[in-house]
Amino acid sequence: MRYSEMFLPTGRETPSDAEVISHQLMLRAGMIRKLTSGIYSYLPLGYRVIKKVEQIVREEMDRAGAQEVFMPAVQPAEIWMESGRWKMYGKELLRFKDRNNREFCIGPTHEEVITEIVRNEIQTYRQLPKNLYQIQTKFRDEIRPRFGVMRCREFGMKDAYSFDVDERGAEISYGKMFEAYTRIFSRCGLQFRPVEADTGSIGGSFSHEFLVTADSGEDGMVYCTSCDYAANLEKAEIDRPEKYEVEESELLPVEEVYTPDVRTIEEVCQFLDVTARDVVKTLIFVADDSPIAVLIRGDVEVNEIKLRNYLGCDSLELATDDIVFEVTSSPKGFAGGIGIKSDIIADYSLINMKNFVMGANKENYHVKNCNMERDFAVKDFADVRMIEETDTCPRCDSPIKFARGIEVGHVFKLGTKYSKAMKATFLDKDGKDKYMIMGCYGIGIGRTAAACIEQNHDNDGIIWPLSIAPYHVIITPVNINDEKIATVAEKLYADLEKRGVEVILDDRDERAGVKFKDADLIGIPLRITLGSKKLSEGKVEVKFRKSKDVDEVALYNVEDFIVKTVHEGLGER
Ligand code: 9G3
């Protein structure tokens, strides 16, 4: 492609509302333009990257035995009513009516659509398993779209759905997708980790997120320094600690203490001269309309995702003041285990606590020297707290590390959540009607490209890996008006194109410095510089964008050199 003909509006200045580097560089490199909040257009250079990512996705999905379909973006409300999700989602689901006043939404995902298709076409176990995927526009009306295409409202997603006869089959489908995702993100040149994740609102039993490690990532992850355990911060497990035996004599007598207006942990520690590890926090929640007290050590935090999963409830909120009063006979800040009018779940952090401080369930009072069993009953112990850097790996007890990541993929085991709700059944070997076991698998296409920039950039701009670079090579004649340089440039451009190399010829009548800056900004992996001095010696310079190495290559050899470098860089499939 000739640079002078390209629609490639590069820019120098950093856009003010772009907070992350990928957003800044995708704007400055002329890859995207914002149409309105959370809605972007891909310009030619950006769209070439999108198509490269999609191509890798298609190759690996097809290799895994999935079959590509293309479903509508517009979805009728009826199937969302069948699945029970029409009422479940709020403003994030963009709804509208057609000319006949019928209700629709723009699909944020396609579980309902694919299940509606499959339930009409699959009747027996002989037709299973199936894995159907698409690359389709999704719309999720995010409250606060930000970070460019990383968290936008309209975006391209590869979403796949698997259908199996039983759990074992579903495991195999999940494993195939897990492997395909590992290949896809590796081929896109990303450093990533699959982490155990929560299944969130879609239910189902298990899920992994594929997180690209980046400090700008919105997702927190924990990973083990020695085994391959890794989990989303919200899901990371904590081992149940060993219970040490305690002598009766060690348990001091309970003592009520007047603590006027002392409510928070800090205030209690200050007033009673104890540390947060000696205090128990009592949080009152309402789970599916029934109050529950959660007790946790003063220095750690409740993880509401874990708590919700442990309780298996649909709704979980912190109790309002009046419910706190009902359950603890006192306003907030004095809740405790003794005399509380609700069941008690104790976090594992309480297991070896003794003689601790707790609210007295009496306004302006706390109690000292509390001990479980002796002073109050605990219905159950559970892992319901946020993991900390001081915790150890739940699998092998080694130290763990925290990191931030960008979620580029998410694979879910769905079980029969949708097949049951929408009656997608099949006749099994014994002629019995069974619900299909489903899985679903998503990849954010634009987000994958953006994540690649987050991991591959420097002060000069983007550094594309060859696999998803918009072009492989840019030929930069330092002076296009020099007859000799122009002739060599045109020939090299034609020869490389003939050899299947994707090449830009920067034929602009611009100073070399401007050309070099643009080549670095848009991140083309290889730059061939044609200068008269080197040419007179029969040489050209090849600059590698990533390493910044500059190789001197004989002009007669540069074509083969480039073809070889590109093929090596694209690696074996
Ligand atoms: C909605 C809205 C937003 C949503 C969903 C539904 C996320 C929703 C989860 C998934 C699960 C998987 C198939 C591809 C991979 C992800 N946000 N999810 O279901 F109505 Cl407004 O989409 N779906």
Residues whose N, C-alpha, C, O or C-beta is under 5 A from the ligand:
A	BS01	9G3	Y89 E92 L93 P108 T109 R140 D159 I202 H410 C440 Y441 G442
